[in-house]
């Protein structure tokens, strides 16, 4: 009897090990980018002598990458649908210029100007999406044209000059911090408690989803992987909140980013619209045959991208406290690189919001760490290009093995 039970236990162990290996192989990108971010942060933390994760630098890291993260969320949806948007950097610069003209030159209230800028951004995205969705013109060509058009319009709008400064209330969107209502001297307890609540909420949500999966069948993700992922996320958010609370607290733009990540993660993973978007990227003809209005969804995806590019433009202008003709130059490359590094596929139909955000922070940590180490911008560009190439090669090789 003992031999039989030992043999059964051994077989169970081998089965679990095999299932774990298969799961890891199928989700290599999802776990790989998370561990890559941790490894890159650990490397630069050691290489910079602990400067990287100092509260003031961590806050600057969030502020410097906020507009890239905001646009990466929108770009993910575009790439998942099987398209690309090269105009986002130019749209960001144009909207920043438009906000400066309305607020500084025309003395318009910053809230009214902000709403109008978001509407203009959505209209720009919709105009580009119209040609892509309904006339089947390749998105690469349409948005390349848009990039050139809005670069020119930015120069025309600003007459080649920088316009600023903005009112202090407008600057708070990018440079302001969450007030500490608990009034603790030297430590923003309010910010830390919010971070802790978010970390606990995400943990409870993950446990609830796991319980639902257990009731409907065996969860695909092995418990060891699930527990490790949840623990890393909880500790990471709590620790980050503690460090920033020790400086000035959570930046206002961090709250905006967190809300966007939560909303778009929910839309992409839990709604019919999200599932249809992935279906379009996977096989547009099959999706259309199943009754999905692919044209309308593609159109809305570009309109959404335009709106988020406009929001990023407002954040960037508020951070610089001025609008410049060259604002947004090259940003589209960082945004697209962040999405691909974060696990999206060139073919469409694959990628997550959280992955895109992690990809954006991988790029941001590399930029920040290399700048602290005094590495020249020439070498920084080379290294970033190689990292992007490695991520795409990994994606292609992974598909071939699958």
Secondary structure, 3 states (H helix, E strand, C coil): CHHHHHHHHHHHHHHHHHHHHHHHHHCHHHHHHHHHHHHHHHHHHHHCCCCCCCHHHHHHHHHHHHHHHHHHHHHHHHHHCCCCCCCHHHHHHHHHHHHHHHHHHCCCCHHHHHHHHHHHHHHHHHHHHHHHHHCCCCHHHHHHHHHHHHHHHHHHHHCCCCEECCCHHHHHHHHCECCCCCCCCCCCHHHHHHHHHHHHHHHHHHHHHHHHHHHHCCCCCCHHHHHHHHHHHHHHHHHHHHHHHCCCCCEHHHHHHHHHHHHHHHHHHHCHHHHHHHHHHHCHHHHHHCCCCHHHHHHHHHHHHHHHHHHHHHHHHHHHCEECCCCCCCHHHHHHHHHHHCCCCCCCCCCCHHHHHHHHHHHHHHHHHHHHCCCCHHHHHHHHHHHHHHHHHHHHHHHHHC
